[in-house]
C-alpha cells in the first residue's frame, strides 16, 4: 500500500491511536472466517512479520520468490495444493477481511454444480474493476477495465457484476489448469520506486477464460459490496475499520 512500508494485511481492524495502530490484524479476521481445513498463506513482502503474526494459527507459509501476480502466488502454492486431500479450494486475499464464513460456504456449495466459482459484487461505482462477462448464469471471462471501458454503451450495459478476486475451485481441476497458466505469462510494466520495469506476471483471472473456453462450467456467488472491500489505500482502511466495528457491535454512537 502506497505510503505504508509494512505488510498491509497486518494493519488493525480495531484502531488505536491511529488507523495504523491497534488490534486484530486484517489477516487474523480472514483466517478466523475461513471454513475448517488446511490453510496456506503465500508470503513475500515482510514475510517474517506475517509468519510471526500468524504463528498461533495452524497454517503453512508458502514463499513467493518474486511478486509476479495473483496467478504467480497460486503457482507458488502448487506444492501445498498437491499435498492436501480436500477436493474444494478457496482462494482469497489477506487484505479483504470482512468476507463472512457464510459467504465462503456459499462458494463451496456452488462447487457442487461448477468447477470454478467467482465471488462477485454489484458496485455503486464500477471504477476500474474487472467485470464478469456472462452467458446467462455462466461466466465466460473476466474483462479488465482497459478493455471494457472501450465497449459500446450496449455492451457495457450487459456487464453487471464485478470480480471480487476471491474464488472456489475443485482442486483436481485447478491443478490441471495451473500447468496451462504457467505457460501464458503477461509482459507488463510496473513502477518500482522511481523506476518503471518490465516483468512477467500471471493473472489468476485467466483461469476463468481457460476453463470456460474448454466448456467447463464457471459460476458466481453475489456478496454485498461492503463485504468485499479491500484495503488498498489509507481511506479504504478506515472504511473497513468502521464496517468491522459496526458488524461486531463495537461502534459507539454519540447522542
C-alpha positions in Angstrom: 0.0 0.0 0.0 1.4 3.4 -1.0 2.6 5.3 2.0 2.9 2.2 4.2 6.1 0.2 4.4 4.8 -2.8 6.2 2.6 -5.6 5.1 -0.9 -4.2 4.9 -2.6 -7.5 5.9 -1.2 -6.9 9.4 -2.9 -3.5 9.7 -5.5 -3.4 12.5 -9.3 -3.7 12.3 -9.6 -2.1 15.7 -7.8 1.2 15.5 -5.8 2.6 18.5 -4.1 6.0 18.4 -4.3 6.0 14.6 -5.7 3.9 11.8 -2.2 2.2 11.5 -2.0 1.3 15.2 -4.4 -1.0 17.1 -5.6 -4.6 17.5 -6.8 -7.6 15.4 -4.9 -7.6 12.1 -6.9 -7.9 8.9 -5.3 -11.3 8.2 -6.4 -12.7 11.6 -10.0 -11.9 10.6 -9.6 -13.6 7.3 -8.2 -16.7 8.9 -10.9 -16.7 11.5 -13.7 -16.6 8.9 -12.4 -19.4 6.6 -14.1 -22.8 6.8 -12.2 -25.6 8.5 -9.4 -27.2 6.6 -5.7 -26.8 5.9 -4.6 -23.2 5.1 -1.6 -21.9 3.2 -0.5 -18.3 3.3 1.6 -17.1 0.3 4.2 -14.7 1.6 6.7 -12.3 0.1 6.7 -8.7 1.4 7.7 -8.6 5.1 7.3 -12.4 5.1 8.9 -12.7 8.6 6.4 -10.3 10.0 3.5 -12.3 8.6 4.9 -15.5 9.8 5.4 -14.1 13.3 1.8 -12.6 13.4 0.2 -16.0 12.4 2.3 -18.4 14.4 -0.7 -19.2 16.6 -2.7 -20.3 13.6 -2.4 -23.8 12.1 -1.1 -22.6 8.7 1.6 -23.3 6.2 3.7 -20.3 5.0 4.4 -20.5 1.3 7.2 -18.3 -0.2 6.5 -16.5 -3.4 10.0 -15.8 -4.7 9.0 -12.8 -6.8 5.9 -10.7 -6.9 4.6 -11.9 -10.3 0.9 -11.5 -10.0 -2.0 -13.2 -8.3 -1.6 -16.2 -10.6 2.1 -16.3 -9.6 1.0 -16.6 -6.0 -1.2 -19.5 -6.8 1.6 -21.1 -8.8 3.9 -20.8 -5.8 1.2 -22.7 -3.8 1.1 -25.6 -6.1 3.1 -28.0 -4.0 0.9 -27.1 -1.0 -2.2 -27.9 -3.1 -0.7 -31.2 -4.1 -0.3 -32.3 -0.5 -3.8 -31.6 0.8 -6.6 -34.1 0.5 -9.6 -31.7 0.3 -11.3 -31.5 -3.1 -12.5 -27.9 -2.7 -10.1 -25.0 -2.6 -10.8 -21.4 -1.6 -8.5 -18.7 -3.0 -8.8 -15.5 -1.0 -6.8 -12.4 -0.1 -5.4 -11.2 3.2 -6.5 -7.6 2.7 -10.2 -8.3 2.3 -11.2 -9.1 5.9 -14.9 -8.7 6.0 -16.0 -11.7 4.0 -18.2 -13.8 6.2 -17.9 -17.6 6.8 -21.4 -18.0 5.4 -20.2 -16.4 2.1 -17.3 -18.8 1.8 -19.7 -21.6 2.5 -21.9 -20.4 -0.5 -18.9 -20.6 -2.7 -18.2 -24.1 -1.7 -21.8 -25.2 -2.2 -21.8 -23.8 -5.7 -18.9 -26.2 -6.5 -21.5 -29.0 -6.5 -22.5 -27.7 -9.9 -19.4 -25.9 -11.1 -15.6 -26.4 -11.5 -14.8 -22.8 -10.6 -16.9 -20.2 -8.7 -16.2 -16.4 -8.5 -17.2 -14.1 -5.7 -18.9 -11.1 -7.3 -20.5 -7.9 -6.2 -22.7 -5.2 -7.8 -20.8 -1.9 -7.4 -22.1 1.5 -6.7 -19.3 2.8 -8.9 -17.6 0.4 -11.4 -14.3 2.4 -11.2 -11.6 0.3 -12.7 -12.9 -3.1 -11.6 -12.7 -6.2 -13.7 -16.3 -7.2 -14.8 -17.9 -10.6 -15.3 -18.8 -11.3 -19.0 -21.6 -13.8 -18.9 -23.8 -16.0 -21.0 -26.9 -16.4 -18.8 -25.7 -17.7 -15.5 -22.4 -19.0 -16.9 -19.3 -16.8 -16.6 -17.3 -16.6 -19.8 -14.4 -14.4 -18.8 -13.4 -11.5 -16.6 -12.9 -8.4 -18.6 -10.5 -5.8 -17.2 -11.2 -2.1 -17.3 -8.6 -1.4 -20.0 -10.8 -3.4 -22.4 -14.4 -2.9 -21.2 -14.1 0.9 -20.9 -13.9 1.0 -24.8 -17.1 -1.1 -25.1 -20.2 0.4 -26.6 -23.0 1.6 -24.2 -25.0 -1.6 -25.1 -22.0 -3.8 -24.3 -21.4 -2.0 -21.0 -25.0 -2.4 -20.0 -24.5 -6.1 -20.2 -21.7 -6.0 -17.6 -23.4 -6.1 -14.2 -21.2 -7.7 -11.7 -17.6 -7.0 -10.6 -14.9 -9.6 -9.7 -14.1 -9.5 -6.0 -10.9 -11.5 -6.5 -12.0 -14.5 -4.4 -12.7 -17.9 -5.8 -13.5 -21.5 -5.0 -12.3 -24.3 -7.3 -12.2 -28.1 -7.5 -8.6 -29.0 -6.6 -8.0 -31.5 -9.3 -9.3 -29.2 -12.0 -7.3 -26.3 -10.6 -4.0 -28.3 -10.6 -4.6 -29.2 -14.2 -5.1 -25.6 -15.3 -2.2 -24.3 -13.3 0.0 -26.1 -15.9 -1.6 -24.0 -18.6 -1.5 -20.8 -16.6 2.3 -21.3 -16.1 2.8 -21.2 -19.9 1.0 -17.9 -20.5 2.6 -15.0 -18.6 1.7 -11.4 -19.4 4.5 -8.9 -20.0 3.6 -5.8 -18.0 5.3 -2.6 -17.0 5.2 -1.7 -13.3 6.6 1.1 -11.2 9.2 0.1 -8.6 10.3 3.1 -6.6 11.2 5.8 -9.1 11.7 3.4 -12.0 9.4 1.5 -14.4 10.4 -2.1 -15.1 9.2 -4.8 -17.4 8.2 -8.0 -15.7 6.3 -11.2 -16.4 3.1 -11.7 -14.4 0.5 -14.4 -14.2 -3.2 -13.4 -13.9 -5.5 -15.6 -11.8 -8.4 -14.3 -13.8 -7.0 -16.2 -16.9 -8.2 -19.4 -15.3 -11.8 -18.3 -15.8 -11.4 -17.9 -19.6 -9.3 -21.1 -19.9 -11.9 -23.2 -18.2 -14.9 -21.6 -19.8 -13.3 -21.9 -23.3 -12.9 -25.7 -22.7 -16.6 -25.9 -21.8 -16.2 -26.2 -18.0 -19.0 -24.6 -16.0 -17.8 -21.4 -14.2 -20.3 -19.9 -11.7 -20.6 -16.9 -9.4 -21.9 -16.0 -6.0 -23.0 -12.5 -5.1 -21.8 -10.6 -2.0 -22.6 -7.2 -0.7 -20.1 -4.6 -1.8 -19.0 -3.6 1.7 -18.2 -7.2 2.5 -15.6 -7.4 -0.3 -13.9 -4.1 0.3 -10.2 -4.4 0.0 -7.6 -2.3 1.8 -5.6 -0.6 -1.0 -5.4 3.0 0.4 -5.5 4.7 3.9 -9.0 5.7 3.1 -10.1 2.2 2.4 -8.5 1.0 5.7 -10.6 3.5 7.6 -13.8 2.4 5.8 -13.1 -1.3 6.6 -12.3 -0.5 10.2 -15.7 1.3 10.5 -17.6 -1.5 8.9 -15.9 -4.1 11.2 -16.9 -2.1 14.3 -20.5 -1.8 13.0 -20.6 -5.5 12.2 -19.2 -6.5 15.6 -21.4 -4.1 17.5 -18.5 -2.2 19.0 -19.1 1.1 17.3 -20.1 3.8 19.8 -22.5 6.4 18.5 -22.6 9.7 20.3 -26.1 11.1 21.1 
